Amino acid sequence: MDTKPAPFEPPAPQPRQKPPTLIQMLGVVYRNPLELWGEPSYNQPWISIRTGVGGPLVIANDPGLVRRVLVENAGNYRMARVRQKILRPILRDGLLTAEGEVWKRSRKAMAPVFTPRHIHTFAKPMLQRSVAFAERYASADEPFDIARDMTMLTYDILAETLFSNQIAGEPGSFAHHIDRLFETMARVDPLDILAAPDWLPRITRLRGRKVMRFFRGIVSDTISMREELIRRDPKAAPTDFLTLLLRAEGPDGLKRAEIEDNIITFIGAGHETTARALGWTLYCLAEAPWEREPIEAEIDRVVASEPDPVKWLDLMPLTRAAFEEAMRLYPPAPSINREAIEADSYQSLEIVKGAQILIMPWTIHRHRKLWDRPNAFMPERFHPANRDRIDRFQYLPFGAGPRVCIGASFAMQEAVIILAVLMSRYRFDTLPETKPWPVQKLTTQPDGGLPMRVTAR
């Protein structure tokens, strides 16, 4: 007799049953865009809306349409204006926001760092930083905010692997500043939705100026430290992400401003997506202990028999599947925005020039025509025997096409190593006050944090 409990359904907004008014929409978009979407967004292959503000809006849920926009005719779609208005004040010409030749230069300069062979060299530092971080749980009785902890840990790993632990500033204050950055500058401003002129001040951006000065100061000091090391002893400078970018500066390479923008992109956002997905994974497993038990057994077996963390990703399919399922339910980047440069078409859909294309991993990952029990936490979807059933373009935690996340393999390796280290030593359980609510602030964040009890296994 099968006694496995019904799948756990973690918290998420219910689809709206009727469209909001313009005033309601502006309030929801500012507060939490995930609460905006109505029943058709979770049922229809696409929705075309005349917004009355800017070009028409196409919400693309069909995997074939997603493929058309992001891959087959990617050259016809630039970054959407609303998205750029949010991100460019933070990242300027960093990899996430640059376009055209600027983007190509940055992508080419960074590519050597993110080859599989190079990423494998990061496995041992990832393991070492995870083991050191796990010591914080050894003798403490008080609850921990796991959302905050995962931000700190992934920052530690980023600093160690990409910057050889030579980032200026005090790491202890970093998580607070990241929270402040996403609370202010990484939110949709109602004036952007209304296509208001740029000279009208955005309150969200004004509130974020201090935290942006903090991050820009870190970047400037970090570059100065490394350049001084290179001048003093070129052989002593580590051949890492930072040195690679500095060596790419020149007439045929990157401009100094582009180097600074890419450093702030990775320091400010390069670890955040993985941190959020890890927090949601530990939360979902705590609420579904019948899923956690076989994963703990898998981790215990592999950690005891295979000392090389490079091999863990392939040897821990259940652990990887839980992380991937958490990213399905809570995609780290819940929206992908494009704008049609020229008219296009897909099946019966006509896309006019200037149309705003909104590809929402949040709704695609929960679409009722694409997934069985879409709101349930069911890691078996991603078990090796089931993976072929998932269309490449119905699961988009790292995007797709030319602008697919350059750090996807880095993130997957890092996540499995962190989960293996933490779950082999400790068990993470929710508390009565653990009531997270998903909120979109660039990433999918747990409003209220993830307070959890951590006990030795």
Secondary structure, DSSP 8 states (H G I E B T S, - for coil): -------B-------BSS---HHHHHHHHHH-GGG--BGGGGT-SEEEE--SSSS-EEEE--HHHHHIIIIITGGGEEE-HHHHHHHHHHHTTSTTT--HHHHHHHHHHHGGGGSHHHHHHTHHHHHHHHHHHHGGGSS--S-EEHHHHHHHHHHHHHHHHHHTT---S-GGGHHHHHHHHHHHTTS--HHHHTT--TTS--HHHHHTHHHHHHHHHHHHHHHHHHHHHHHH-GGGS--SHHHHHHHTBSTTSB-HHHHHHHHHHHHHHTTHHHHHHHHHHHHHHHH-HHHHHHHHHHHHHHHHH---GGGHHHH-HHHHHHHHHHHHHS-SS--EEEEESS-EEETTEEE-TT-EEEE-HHHHTT-TTT-SSTTSB-GGGGSTTTGGGS-TTS--TT--GGGS-TTHHHHHHHHHHHHHHHHHHEEEEE-TT---EEEESSSEEEET--EEEEEE-
